[in-house]
Amino acid sequence: MAFACQTALGIVTERYGYAALAATMLVLVWVVGRRTTRSHTTVAPDALRVQGVVRQVTIPWGGISSVAETSAWSPTQTVMLTTDEGKQLRTDVPDSLREEFVSYARSHGMHDASDQTSPEAK
């Protein structure tokens, strides 16, 4: 297998030059990066579970301190959470469902630290 890869790389660089080899490597890095940064989010009544490539994180709803805003420059348009420990956690919940996610999380015990509403205003 290694010989076949080495031979293929030699043919590509000989025929098309190092620019083609660099472009191929960039595409491979991008594809591998996209596959390894994906997560799967399970919303349950007791906790939120985010299954990444390597590990699974389970956060009780009370352990979420805020739901971050996504900007147009974010790499993915999905909901990003901040835990009580200050860790950022990306979910695969689309940003278009952000408001529904926040209301569900609040109804199940999320304390939103970014909510600056005073007790008098309530």
DRENMAR-59659 format. One record per residue: x, y, z of N, C-alpha, C in turn; residue number from 1. Coordinates in Angstrom, 2 decimals. Example, Ala and Ser with C-alpha at 12.3 -4.5 7.8 and 13.67 -1.06 7.14 Angstrom:
// residues 2
{n.east: 13.19; n.north: -5.69; n.up: 7.80; ca.east: 12.30; ca.north: -4.50; ca.up: 7.80; c.east: 13.20; c.north: -3.30; c.up: 7.80; pos: 1}
{n.east: 12.85; n.north: -2.25; n.up: 7.08; ca.east: 13.67; ca.north: -1.06; ca.up: 7.14; c.east: 12.90; c.north: 0.03; c.up: 7.87; pos: 2}
This chain:
// residues 122
{n.east: 0.83; n.north: -1.20; n.up: 0.00; ca.east: 0.00; ca.north: 0.00; ca.up: 0.00; c.east: 0.87; c.north: 1.25; c.up: 0.00; pos: 1}
{n.east: 1.92; n.north: 1.25; n.up: 0.83; ca.east: 2.80; ca.north: 2.41; ca.up: 0.89; c.east: 3.49; c.north: 2.64; c.up: -0.45; pos: 2}
{n.east: 3.88; n.north: 1.55; n.up: -1.10; ca.east: 4.52; ca.north: 1.67; ca.up: -2.40; c.east: 3.58; c.north: 2.27; c.up: -3.44; pos: 3}
{n.east: 2.32; n.north: 1.85; n.up: -3.39; ca.east: 1.32; ca.north: 2.38; ca.up: -4.33; c.east: 1.11; c.north: 3.87; c.up: -4.12; pos: 4}
{n.east: 1.03; n.north: 4.30; n.up: -2.86; ca.east: 0.86; ca.north: 5.72; ca.up: -2.56; c.east: 2.08; c.north: 6.51; c.up: -3.00; pos: 5}
{n.east: 3.26; n.north: 5.96; n.up: -2.73; ca.east: 4.50; ca.north: 6.63; ca.up: -3.12; c.east: 4.58; c.north: 6.76; c.up: -4.65; pos: 6}
{n.east: 4.20; n.north: 5.71; n.up: -5.36; ca.east: 4.21; ca.north: 5.74; ca.up: -6.82; c.east: 3.20; c.north: 6.75; c.up: -7.35; pos: 7}
{n.east: 2.01; n.north: 6.77; n.up: -6.78; ca.east: 0.98; ca.north: 7.71; ca.up: -7.22; c.east: 1.43; c.north: 9.15; c.up: -6.98; pos: 8}
{n.east: 2.04; n.north: 9.41; n.up: -5.83; ca.east: 2.54; ca.north: 10.77; ca.up: -5.56; c.east: 3.64; c.north: 11.15; c.up: -6.54; pos: 9}
{n.east: 4.49; n.north: 10.19; n.up: -6.87; ca.east: 5.55; ca.north: 10.46; ca.up: -7.83; c.east: 5.00; c.north: 10.79; c.up: -9.20; pos: 10}
{n.east: 3.98; n.north: 10.07; n.up: -9.64; ca.east: 3.37; ca.north: 10.33; ca.up: -10.95; c.east: 2.70; c.north: 11.70; c.up: -10.97; pos: 11}
{n.east: 1.98; n.north: 12.04; n.up: -9.89; ca.east: 1.29; ca.north: 13.33; ca.up: -9.84; c.east: 2.29; c.north: 14.47; c.up: -9.89; pos: 12}
{n.east: 3.35; n.north: 14.39; n.up: -9.07; ca.east: 4.32; ca.north: 15.49; ca.up: -9.05; c.east: 5.12; c.north: 15.57; c.up: -10.35; pos: 13}
{n.east: 5.40; n.north: 14.42; n.up: -10.97; ca.east: 6.15; ca.north: 14.43; ca.up: -12.22; c.east: 5.31; c.north: 15.01; c.up: -13.36; pos: 14}
{n.east: 4.03; n.north: 14.67; n.up: -13.37; ca.east: 3.18; ca.north: 15.09; ca.up: -14.47; c.east: 2.63; c.north: 16.50; c.up: -14.29; pos: 15}
{n.east: 2.19; n.north: 16.83; n.up: -13.08; ca.east: 1.50; ca.north: 18.10; ca.up: -12.87; c.east: 2.25; c.north: 19.08; c.up: -11.97; pos: 16}
{n.east: 3.30; n.north: 18.66; n.up: -11.34; ca.east: 4.08; ca.north: 19.55; ca.up: -10.50; c.east: 3.61; c.north: 19.54; c.up: -9.06; pos: 17}
{n.east: 4.36; n.north: 20.25; n.up: -8.25; ca.east: 4.08; ca.north: 20.27; ca.up: -6.81; c.east: 2.81; c.north: 21.05; c.up: -6.46; pos: 18}
{n.east: 2.37; n.north: 21.93; n.up: -7.33; ca.east: 1.14; ca.north: 22.68; ca.up: -7.06; c.east: -0.07; c.north: 21.74; c.up: -7.02; pos: 19}
{n.east: -0.09; n.north: 20.78; n.up: -7.92; ca.east: -1.20; ca.north: 19.80; ca.up: -7.91; c.east: -1.14; c.north: 18.94; c.up: -6.66; pos: 20}
{n.east: 0.07; n.north: 18.57; n.up: -6.27; ca.east: 0.22; ca.north: 17.78; ca.up: -5.04; c.east: -0.24; c.north: 18.58; c.up: -3.82; pos: 21}
{n.east: 0.13; n.north: 19.84; n.up: -3.77; ca.east: -0.29; ca.north: 20.70; ca.up: -2.64; c.east: -1.80; c.north: 20.88; c.up: -2.63; pos: 22}
{n.east: -2.41; n.north: 21.07; n.up: -3.79; ca.east: -3.87; ca.north: 21.22; ca.up: -3.86; c.east: -4.57; c.north: 19.95; c.up: -3.41; pos: 23}
{n.east: -4.04; n.north: 18.80; n.up: -3.80; ca.east: -4.63; ca.north: 17.53; ca.up: -3.37; c.east: -4.53; c.north: 17.36; c.up: -1.87; pos: 24}
{n.east: -3.39; n.north: 17.69; n.up: -1.30; ca.east: -3.20; ca.north: 17.59; ca.up: 0.15; c.east: -4.13; c.north: 18.54; c.up: 0.91; pos: 25}
{n.east: -4.32; n.north: 19.74; n.up: 0.38; ca.east: -5.24; ca.north: 20.69; ca.up: 1.03; c.east: -6.67; c.north: 20.16; c.up: 1.04; pos: 26}
{n.east: -7.09; n.north: 19.57; n.up: -0.08; ca.east: -8.43; ca.north: 19.00; ca.up: -0.14; c.east: -8.57; c.north: 17.85; c.up: 0.86; pos: 27}
{n.east: -7.57; n.north: 16.99; n.up: 0.96; ca.east: -7.61; ca.north: 15.88; ca.up: 1.91; c.east: -7.66; c.north: 16.38; c.up: 3.35; pos: 28}
{n.east: -6.86; n.north: 17.38; n.up: 3.67; ca.east: -6.89; ca.north: 17.94; ca.up: 5.03; c.east: -8.25; c.north: 18.53; c.up: 5.34; pos: 29}
{n.east: -8.84; n.north: 19.22; n.up: 4.36; ca.east: -10.16; ca.north: 19.82; ca.up: 4.57; c.east: -11.22; c.north: 18.74; c.up: 4.81; pos: 30}
{n.east: -11.19; n.north: 17.67; n.up: 4.00; ca.east: -12.17; ca.north: 16.58; ca.up: 4.14; c.east: -12.02; c.north: 15.89; c.up: 5.49; pos: 31}
{n.east: -10.80; n.north: 15.57; n.up: 5.86; ca.east: -10.57; ca.north: 14.91; ca.up: 7.15; c.east: -10.97; c.north: 15.83; c.up: 8.29; pos: 32}
{n.east: -10.66; n.north: 17.09; n.up: 8.19; ca.east: -11.04; ca.north: 18.05; ca.up: 9.23; c.east: -12.55; c.north: 18.16; c.up: 9.38; pos: 33}
{n.east: -13.27; n.north: 18.16; n.up: 8.28; ca.east: -14.74; ca.north: 18.23; ca.up: 8.36; c.east: -15.32; c.north: 16.99; c.up: 9.01; pos: 34}
{n.east: -14.74; n.north: 15.83; n.up: 8.72; ca.east: -15.27; ca.north: 14.59; ca.up: 9.29; c.east: -14.96; c.north: 14.48; c.up: 10.77; pos: 35}
{n.east: -13.84; n.north: 15.01; n.up: 11.21; ca.east: -13.45; ca.north: 14.87; ca.up: 12.61; c.east: -14.05; c.north: 15.94; c.up: 13.51; pos: 36}
{n.east: -14.60; n.north: 17.01; n.up: 12.95; ca.east: -15.20; ca.north: 18.04; ca.up: 13.79; c.east: -16.71; c.north: 17.91; c.up: 13.91; pos: 37}
{n.east: -17.28; n.north: 16.93; n.up: 13.27; ca.east: -18.72; ca.north: 16.74; ca.up: 13.37; c.east: -19.09; c.north: 16.16; c.up: 14.72; pos: 38}
{n.east: -20.28; n.north: 16.50; n.up: 15.16; ca.east: -20.77; ca.north: 15.97; ca.up: 16.42; c.east: -22.22; c.north: 15.57; c.up: 16.24; pos: 39}
{n.east: -22.69; n.north: 14.79; n.up: 17.17; ca.east: -24.08; ca.north: 14.37; ca.up: 17.17; c.east: -24.66; c.north: 14.76; c.up: 18.52; pos: 40}
{n.east: -25.74; n.north: 15.52; n.up: 18.52; ca.east: -26.33; ca.north: 16.02; ca.up: 19.74; c.east: -27.64; c.north: 15.31; c.up: 20.03; pos: 41}
{n.east: -27.79; n.north: 14.84; n.up: 21.26; ca.east: -29.03; ca.north: 14.23; ca.up: 21.70; c.east: -29.62; c.north: 15.10; c.up: 22.80; pos: 42}
{n.east: -30.83; n.north: 15.58; n.up: 22.56; ca.east: -31.52; ca.north: 16.40; ca.up: 23.55; c.east: -32.46; c.north: 15.49; c.up: 24.32; pos: 43}
{n.east: -32.24; n.north: 15.37; n.up: 25.63; ca.east: -33.06; ca.north: 14.52; ca.up: 26.49; c.east: -33.60; c.north: 15.38; c.up: 27.63; pos: 44}
{n.east: -34.67; n.north: 14.94; n.up: 28.29; ca.east: -35.22; ca.north: 15.74; ca.up: 29.38; c.east: -34.25; c.north: 15.95; c.up: 30.55; pos: 45}
{n.east: -33.33; n.north: 15.01; n.up: 30.78; ca.east: -32.44; ca.north: 15.15; ca.up: 31.93; c.east: -31.12; c.north: 15.83; c.up: 31.60; pos: 46}
{n.east: -30.64; n.north: 15.72; n.up: 30.35; ca.east: -29.34; ca.north: 16.27; ca.up: 30.00; c.east: -29.19; c.north: 16.41; c.up: 28.50; pos: 47}
{n.east: -28.12; n.north: 17.07; n.up: 28.12; ca.east: -27.75; ca.north: 17.23; ca.up: 26.72; c.east: -26.51; c.north: 16.37; c.up: 26.49; pos: 48}
{n.east: -26.55; n.north: 15.53; n.up: 25.47; ca.east: -25.42; ca.north: 14.67; ca.up: 25.16; c.east: -24.86; c.north: 15.05; c.up: 23.79; pos: 49}
{n.east: -23.56; n.north: 15.33; n.up: 23.77; ca.east: -22.88; ca.north: 15.66; ca.up: 22.52; c.east: -21.83; c.north: 14.60; c.up: 22.28; pos: 50}
{n.east: -22.03; n.north: 13.83; n.up: 21.21; ca.east: -21.10; ca.north: 12.76; ca.up: 20.84; c.east: -20.17; c.north: 13.28; c.up: 19.76; pos: 51}
{n.east: -18.91; n.north: 13.41; n.up: 20.10; ca.east: -17.91; ca.north: 13.82; ca.up: 19.13; c.east: -17.25; c.north: 12.60; c.up: 18.51; pos: 52}
{n.east: -16.17; n.north: 12.83; n.up: 17.82; ca.east: -15.45; ca.north: 11.72; ca.up: 17.20; c.east: -14.76; c.north: 10.88; c.up: 18.25; pos: 53}
{n.east: -14.18; n.north: 11.52; n.up: 19.26; ca.east: -13.39; ca.north: 10.82; ca.up: 20.26; c.east: -14.16; c.north: 10.57; c.up: 21.56; pos: 54}
{n.east: -14.95; n.north: 11.52; n.up: 21.98; ca.east: -15.59; ca.north: 11.39; ca.up: 23.30; c.east: -17.03; c.north: 11.85; c.up: 23.27; pos: 55}
{n.east: -17.73; n.north: 11.47; n.up: 24.33; ca.east: -19.11; ca.north: 11.90; ca.up: 24.51; c.east: -19.18; c.north: 12.75; c.up: 25.77; pos: 56}
{n.east: -19.84; n.north: 13.89; n.up: 25.66; ca.east: -19.99; ca.north: 14.79; ca.up: 26.80; c.east: -21.47; c.north: 14.83; c.up: 27.16; pos: 57}
{n.east: -21.77; n.north: 14.61; n.up: 28.45; ca.east: -23.14; ca.north: 14.72; ca.up: 28.94; c.east: -23.19; c.north: 15.89; c.up: 29.91; pos: 58}
{n.east: -24.05; n.north: 16.85; n.up: 29.63; ca.east: -24.17; ca.north: 18.03; ca.up: 30.47; c.east: -25.61; c.north: 18.13; c.up: 30.96; pos: 59}
{n.east: -25.82; n.north: 18.15; n.up: 32.29; ca.east: -27.17; ca.north: 18.41; ca.up: 32.78; c.east: -27.58; c.north: 19.83; c.up: 32.39; pos: 60}
{n.east: -28.86; n.north: 20.03; n.up: 32.24; ca.east: -29.34; ca.north: 21.34; ca.up: 31.79; c.east: -28.90; c.north: 22.46; c.up: 32.74; pos: 61}
{n.east: -28.78; n.north: 22.15; n.up: 34.02; ca.east: -28.33; ca.north: 23.17; ca.up: 34.97; c.east: -26.87; c.north: 23.51; c.up: 34.83; pos: 62}
{n.east: -26.10; n.north: 22.71; n.up: 34.09; ca.east: -24.68; ca.north: 22.96; ca.up: 33.88; c.east: -24.36; c.north: 23.84; c.up: 32.70; pos: 63}
{n.east: -25.39; n.north: 24.30; n.up: 31.99; ca.east: -25.18; ca.north: 25.19; ca.up: 30.85; c.east: -25.38; c.north: 26.62; c.up: 31.32; pos: 64}
{n.east: -24.35; n.north: 27.45; n.up: 31.14; ca.east: -24.47; ca.north: 28.82; ca.up: 31.62; c.east: -24.96; c.north: 29.78; c.up: 30.54; pos: 65}
{n.east: -24.66; n.north: 29.51; n.up: 29.27; ca.east: -25.16; ca.north: 30.41; ca.up: 28.22; c.east: -25.13; c.north: 29.72; c.up: 26.86; pos: 66}
{n.east: -25.91; n.north: 30.28; n.up: 25.96; ca.east: -25.93; ca.north: 29.85; ca.up: 24.56; c.east: -25.37; c.north: 31.01; c.up: 23.76; pos: 67}
{n.east: -24.24; n.north: 30.77; n.up: 23.09; ca.east: -23.54; ca.north: 31.84; ca.up: 22.38; c.east: -24.24; c.north: 32.20; c.up: 21.08; pos: 68}
{n.east: -24.09; n.north: 33.45; n.up: 20.70; ca.east: -24.60; ca.north: 33.91; ca.up: 19.41; c.east: -23.64; c.north: 33.46; c.up: 18.32; pos: 69}
{n.east: -24.18; n.north: 33.07; n.up: 17.18; ca.east: -23.33; ca.north: 32.72; ca.up: 16.03; c.east: -23.26; c.north: 33.91; c.up: 15.11; pos: 70}
{n.east: -22.09; n.north: 34.13; n.up: 14.56; ca.east: -21.93; ca.north: 35.23; ca.up: 13.61; c.east: -21.88; c.north: 34.67; c.up: 12.20; pos: 71}
{n.east: -21.88; n.north: 35.55; n.up: 11.25; ca.east: -21.79; ca.north: 35.12; ca.up: 9.85; c.east: -20.43; c.north: 34.51; c.up: 9.55; pos: 72}
{n.east: -19.43; n.north: 34.77; n.up: 10.39; ca.east: -18.08; ca.north: 34.27; ca.up: 10.17; c.east: -17.82; c.north: 32.97; c.up: 10.90; pos: 73}
{n.east: -18.80; n.north: 32.43; n.up: 11.61; ca.east: -18.62; ca.north: 31.16; ca.up: 12.30; c.east: -18.39; c.north: 30.05; c.up: 11.29; pos: 74}
{n.east: -17.53; n.north: 29.06; n.up: 11.62; ca.east: -17.28; ca.north: 27.98; ca.up: 10.66; c.east: -18.52; c.north: 27.15; c.up: 10.36; pos: 75}
{n.east: -19.36; n.north: 26.94; n.up: 11.35; ca.east: -20.63; ca.north: 26.25; ca.up: 11.12; c.east: -21.73; c.north: 27.06; c.up: 11.78; pos: 76}
{n.east: -22.89; n.north: 27.02; n.up: 11.22; ca.east: -24.02; ca.north: 27.77; ca.up: 11.75; c.east: -24.82; c.north: 26.88; c.up: 12.69; pos: 77}
{n.east: -24.19; n.north: 26.48; n.up: 13.81; ca.east: -24.84; ca.north: 25.64; ca.up: 14.80; c.east: -24.73; c.north: 26.31; c.up: 16.17; pos: 78}
{n.east: -25.56; n.north: 25.83; n.up: 17.09; ca.east: -25.61; ca.north: 26.41; ca.up: 18.44; c.east: -24.33; c.north: 26.06; c.up: 19.19; pos: 79}
{n.east: -23.75; n.north: 27.06; n.up: 19.86; ca.east: -22.54; ca.north: 26.89; ca.up: 20.66; c.east: -22.90; c.north: 27.20; c.up: 22.11; pos: 80}
{n.east: -22.51; n.north: 26.30; n.up: 23.02; ca.east: -22.85; ca.north: 26.45; ca.up: 24.44; c.east: -21.62; c.north: 26.79; c.up: 25.26; pos: 81}
{n.east: -21.85; n.north: 27.40; n.up: 26.41; ca.east: -20.80; ca.north: 27.60; ca.up: 27.39; c.east: -21.26; c.north: 26.91; c.up: 28.67; pos: 82}
{n.east: -20.40; n.north: 26.05; n.up: 29.23; ca.east: -20.75; ca.north: 25.34; ca.up: 30.45; c.east: -20.40; c.north: 26.19; c.up: 31.67; pos: 83}
{n.east: -20.81; n.north: 25.72; n.up: 32.86; ca.east: -20.48; ca.north: 26.44; ca.up: 34.09; c.east: -18.97; c.north: 26.54; c.up: 34.31; pos: 84}
{n.east: -18.21; n.north: 25.55; n.up: 33.78; ca.east: -16.76; ca.north: 25.57; ca.up: 33.91; c.east: -16.10; c.north: 26.51; c.up: 32.90; pos: 85}
{n.east: -16.88; n.north: 27.09; n.up: 32.01; ca.east: -16.36; ca.north: 28.02; ca.up: 31.01; c.east: -15.93; c.north: 27.35; c.up: 29.72; pos: 86}
{n.east: -16.21; n.north: 26.07; n.up: 29.54; ca.east: -15.83; ca.north: 25.37; ca.up: 28.32; c.east: -16.84; c.north: 25.65; c.up: 27.21; pos: 87}
{n.east: -16.33; n.north: 25.84; n.up: 25.99; ca.east: -17.17; ca.north: 26.03; ca.up: 24.82; c.east: -17.48; c.north: 24.66; c.up: 24.23; pos: 88}
{n.east: -18.72; n.north: 24.45; n.up: 23.86; ca.east: -19.14; ca.north: 23.17; ca.up: 23.32; c.east: -20.02; c.north: 23.41; c.up: 22.09; pos: 89}
{n.east: -19.59; n.north: 22.89; n.up: 20.94; ca.east: -20.36; ca.north: 23.04; ca.up: 19.70; c.east: -21.32; c.north: 21.87; c.up: 19.58; pos: 90}
{n.east: -22.56; n.north: 22.17; n.up: 19.25; ca.east: -23.57; ca.north: 21.14; ca.up: 19.02; c.east: -23.86; c.north: 21.06; c.up: 17.53; pos: 91}
{n.east: -24.71; n.north: 20.14; n.up: 17.13; ca.east: -25.14; ca.north: 20.12; ca.up: 15.73; c.east: -26.57; c.north: 20.61; c.up: 15.59; pos: 92}
{n.east: -27.05; n.north: 21.34; n.up: 16.59; ca.east: -28.37; ca.north: 21.97; ca.up: 16.52; c.east: -28.24; c.north: 23.19; c.up: 15.61; pos: 93}
{n.east: -29.01; n.north: 23.26; n.up: 14.53; ca.east: -28.89; ca.north: 24.39; ca.up: 13.60; c.east: -29.22; c.north: 25.71; c.up: 14.30; pos: 94}
{n.east: -28.53; n.north: 26.76; n.up: 13.87; ca.east: -28.74; ca.north: 28.07; ca.up: 14.47; c.east: -30.16; c.north: 28.58; c.up: 14.22; pos: 95}
{n.east: -30.83; n.north: 28.07; n.up: 13.19; ca.east: -32.21; ca.north: 28.49; ca.up: 12.92; c.east: -33.16; c.north: 28.00; c.up: 14.02; pos: 96}
{n.east: -32.76; n.north: 26.99; n.up: 14.77; ca.east: -33.58; ca.north: 26.47; ca.up: 15.89; c.east: -33.09; c.north: 26.98; c.up: 17.24; pos: 97}
{n.east: -32.27; n.north: 28.02; n.up: 17.23; ca.east: -31.67; ca.north: 28.52; ca.up: 18.47; c.east: -32.71; c.north: 28.94; c.up: 19.50; pos: 98}
{n.east: -33.69; n.north: 29.71; n.up: 19.10; ca.east: -34.70; ca.north: 30.20; ca.up: 20.05; c.east: -35.49; c.north: 29.05; c.up: 20.68; pos: 99}
{n.east: -35.86; n.north: 28.06; n.up: 19.86; ca.east: -36.58; ca.north: 26.90; ca.up: 20.41; c.east: -35.69; c.north: 26.12; c.up: 21.36; pos: 100}
{n.east: -34.39; n.north: 26.00; n.up: 21.03; ca.east: -33.45; ca.north: 25.30; ca.up: 21.90; c.east: -33.31; c.north: 26.02; c.up: 23.24; pos: 101}
{n.east: -33.18; n.north: 27.34; n.up: 23.20; ca.east: -33.02; ca.north: 28.11; ca.up: 24.44; c.east: -34.26; c.north: 28.01; c.up: 25.31; pos: 102}
{n.east: -35.45; n.north: 28.09; n.up: 24.72; ca.east: -36.66; ca.north: 27.98; ca.up: 25.54; c.east: -36.81; c.north: 26.59; c.up: 26.13; pos: 103}
{n.east: -36.44; n.north: 25.55; n.up: 25.37; ca.east: -36.48; ca.north: 24.18; ca.up: 25.89; c.east: -35.47; c.north: 24.03; c.up: 27.03; pos: 104}
{n.east: -34.28; n.north: 24.55; n.up: 26.83; ca.east: -33.23; ca.north: 24.43; ca.up: 27.86; c.east: -33.63; c.north: 25.17; c.up: 29.14; pos: 105}
{n.east: -34.21; n.north: 26.35; n.up: 29.00; ca.east: -34.65; ca.north: 27.10; ca.up: 30.19; c.east: -35.76; c.north: 26.36; c.up: 30.92; pos: 106}
{n.east: -36.66; n.north: 25.74; n.up: 30.17; ca.east: -37.76; ca.north: 25.02; ca.up: 30.83; c.east: -37.27; c.north: 23.75; c.up: 31.53; pos: 107}
{n.east: -36.07; n.north: 23.28; n.up: 31.18; ca.east: -35.52; ca.north: 22.08; ca.up: 31.81; c.east: -34.39; c.north: 22.40; c.up: 32.78; pos: 108}
{n.east: -34.21; n.north: 23.66; n.up: 33.14; ca.east: -33.30; ca.north: 23.99; ca.up: 34.22; c.east: -32.03; c.north: 24.74; c.up: 33.85; pos: 109}
{n.east: -31.87; n.north: 25.16; n.up: 32.61; ca.east: -30.68; ca.north: 25.94; ca.up: 32.26; c.east: -30.77; c.north: 27.30; c.up: 32.90; pos: 110}
{n.east: -29.72; n.north: 27.69; n.up: 33.61; ca.east: -29.67; ca.north: 29.05; ca.up: 34.14; c.east: -28.82; c.north: 29.86; c.up: 33.20; pos: 111}
{n.east: -29.40; n.north: 30.83; n.up: 32.58; ca.east: -28.73; ca.north: 31.62; ca.up: 31.56; c.east: -27.99; c.north: 32.76; c.up: 32.22; pos: 112}
{n.east: -26.66; n.north: 32.64; n.up: 32.31; ca.east: -25.84; ca.north: 33.66; ca.up: 32.96; c.east: -25.82; c.north: 34.95; c.up: 32.14; pos: 113}
{n.east: -26.12; n.north: 34.85; n.up: 30.84; ca.east: -26.13; ca.north: 36.06; ca.up: 30.01; c.east: -27.43; c.north: 36.83; c.up: 30.15; pos: 114}
{n.east: -28.41; n.north: 36.27; n.up: 30.86; ca.east: -29.68; ca.north: 36.96; ca.up: 31.06; c.east: -29.48; c.north: 37.99; c.up: 32.18; pos: 115}
{n.east: -29.47; n.north: 39.25; n.up: 31.83; ca.east: -29.20; ca.north: 40.31; ca.up: 32.78; c.east: -30.48; c.north: 41.00; c.up: 33.26; pos: 116}
{n.east: -31.57; n.north: 40.29; n.up: 33.23; ca.east: -32.85; ca.north: 40.86; ca.up: 33.64; c.east: -32.86; c.north: 41.04; c.up: 35.15; pos: 117}
{n.east: -33.19; n.north: 42.21; n.up: 35.59; ca.east: -33.22; ca.north: 42.48; ca.up: 37.03; c.east: -34.52; c.north: 41.94; c.up: 37.63; pos: 118}
{n.east: -34.53; n.north: 41.62; n.up: 38.93; ca.east: -35.74; ca.north: 41.09; ca.up: 39.54; c.east: -36.89; c.north: 42.09; c.up: 39.50; pos: 119}
{n.east: -36.57; n.north: 43.39; n.up: 39.48; ca.east: -37.64; ca.north: 44.40; ca.up: 39.45; c.east: -38.36; c.north: 44.41; c.up: 38.10; pos: 120}
{n.east: -37.64; n.north: 44.04; n.up: 37.02; ca.east: -38.24; ca.north: 44.08; ca.up: 35.69; c.east: -39.18; c.north: 42.89; c.up: 35.45; pos: 121}
{n.east: -39.04; n.north: 41.85; n.up: 36.26; ca.east: -39.89; ca.north: 40.67; ca.up: 36.07; c.east: -41.23; c.north: 40.84; c.up: 36.62; pos: 122}
